[in-house]
Amino acid sequence: MSAGKRYVVINPTFSGMGRGGYRTHRAWPLAHWATLIRRMHEERGLTCAINAMDGEAEFVSELSGLPGTISLAGADLKALLGT
């Protein structure tokens, strides 16, 4: 991540994601996340940092391939922020 660049962090995964049937009805479809990412990038010039745990990287891979994104899947957020 570059200092001075504008980012928005999104978290398209949800707690209990690995548990079959657990609140899956509450998950926002990936297509909706993709639309949000495109609009924030094209209309606002924002880069979307996609937050996910290591085990969720495959789930968010479709999103992290979109223009204007970086993947934070499995990243140590404290290290990224320098805290």
Secondary structure, DSSP 8 states (H G I E B T S, - for coil): --TT--EEEE----TTTTSTTSSGGGS--HHHHHHHHHHHHHHH--EEEE---GGGHHHHHHHHTSTTEEE-TT--HHHHHT-
